Amino acid sequence: MKKLMVSLAVIAFCAMSLQAVALPAYSSQVQQITTTFSPVYGTGSAEVTSTVYAADAGGYIYAYEIKNATNTFSWYSVALLPGAVVTGTGYDTGVNDPTSWTTVGSPATSVEGLFAVQVAPGLDSSVVWYTSPDAPTRDLGSLTGLGTKGTFNYLEGGILTPIPEPMTMVLLGAGWLALRTCGRKR
């Protein structure tokens, strides 16, 4: 909880006026999921749509939009797997633009955003995005904020996030080994 509050304070301190940048050019949608984030602490829920596009310039574009919130949230975080690379960040201007949307840590451990106007019931977020050379996998994202009655809310849910290429090879190798082992037992 303390780490979360310190991270939120750092983001708020470092928040700067961002310029909206349209989603980079892409050739196709690779994958999309919509997940309802559930409370770990506090109350409320929200849907987060994660979409991955194949970027024209190579690599992938990871885009997120928060919708249908049942409470208020001001901070959104995308956890990055160790070794994942983020090459750029931005957001499409919309109803609720972030005051910050940036990588955290060196090397990056997450991409986090702070919304000046809380994402609230009836108010969706702008589409926030980042680019990465790494292919998508599923991991956790989180939403936090002070609720309508002053309560602290922390929600988590599954999202699409990059998996570093060496990890892809490890996973493929483990799958091949499992299939081979199962085949020998029969």
N, C-alpha and C positions, 0 to 999 in steps of 0.2 A: 504494500500500500504506500509506504514511504517512497519507494523507487518511482512509483507511478506519479505521485504528487510532485516529486523533484523533476521528472521528465516533463510534466505539464507546465511547471514553472519555467523551465529552460525554454520550452517552445514559446511560451507567452513572452518571455524576455526577448527572445530572438526574433519574434514576429516582426515582419516588415511588410510594407505595401508591395504586394505581388502584382505583376501584370498578367492578365489572362492571355493564355497561349492556346490556340486551337490544337486539337488532337493532331499529331503528326500524320502524314499521308500513310495509308495502309492499303494492302492488297486484298486481305480477307480477314474475316473473324475466325479465330482459331478455336476458342472455347468461351462459354458464358455460363455462369451459375448465379442464382439468386438465393441467398441464405437469410433466414430470420435469425438475427442475433438475439441471444437470450441472456438474462441477467446472471452474473456471477455474484454481484453485490448490488442491492437496490432493486429498482423496479423498471418496468418498461421493456419495449422491444423495438426493433427497427429492421427493415429489409436492406441488405446491401447487395447490389448487383455488381459482380466482378466480370469484366469482359477482357479477353486477351485478343489482340490483333497482330497479324504479321505485318511488321513495318516495312514500307517500301525501301527504306535505307538499310534494312537488315535488322535482325533481332525482333523484339516483341514490344508491344505497347500494352501496359496493364492499366485498365481504367476502372474506376469505382464510383458508384452513386448510391447515396443513402436515401431511402424512401420510407414512407409509411411509419414514421416514428410514433410511438405511443407515449413518449416522454421527451424531455429535451436533452440534447447532447451537443457538446462543443468541441470535442477532440476525437480524431479518428487515427488509428495506427495500423499499419500493415507490418507484421513481423517478417523479417527476411531470414532465410536459412543461412548458416555460416558459409561464406564464400560467394554469395549472390552479389551480382554487380548491378548498380543502378547508374545509368548514363545521363539521365535528364529527368526533370519533373515539370509539371505544369497543371493547368486546369482550364476547362472550357467555361467561359463566363455563363452564368446562369442566375437562378433566383438567389442562391446563397453561396457566395464565393468565400474561399478560405483566406485568412490573413497570413497564414504560413502553410506551406506544403513542401517539406524538405526531408532529406535523409538525415538520420541521427547516428552518430558514432563514426569511428574511423578504424577499421572498415565499417561500412554501414550495417547496422543491425535492424533498422526499421525505417519506414517512410511514414512521417507523421504530419498531421494537419490540424490547425486550430481555426475554427469558424468564429468570426466576429459576431455574427447573429447565429444563435444556437439553431441546430437542426431540431425542429419541433413538430408536433402533430400538424399536418397540413402544409409543411414547408420542407421540400426536398433539398438536398445539397446540389451544388454544381458537380460536374464530373471532374474528379481529380485523377491524374494519370502520371505514370513514369515509364521510362523506357529501360530495357535490359536486353543483353544478348542471350540471356538464359531462358530456356523453355519453361512452361508453366507446370505447377503442381498445386496441391491444396495444402493450406496451412491456416493459422489463426489470424484474425483481425480483431480489433477491439474498438469500442465506443465508450466514452466517458462524458460526464457532465453533471451539473446540478439539476435535479428534477424540478418539476413545477412547484413542489412543496419544500424546496430547499434541501432535499436529500441527495446524497452522492450516489450516482449510478455508474456501474461498470458492467458492460456487456461484451460477450465474445461470440464469434461465429466463424464458420469456414469461408475462406476466400481463395482466389487464385493468386499465387505468388511465384517468383522465379526459383527454380532449382538449379544450382550450379552444375555445369556439365560433368565434372568428375563424379558427382552424386548420381547423375543419370546413368553413367556407365556402371557404377556400383550396384544400383538397383536392377539394371538389366542383367548384370552378371549374377546377382543373387537369385533372380527369377529363373534364369537358365539353369543354375545349379539345382534349384528346387525341383524344376521339371525333370532334370536328368536323374536326380535321386529318386523321385517318385516313379519314374519309368523303369528303373532298375529293380525296385521292390516288386513290381508286377511281374 
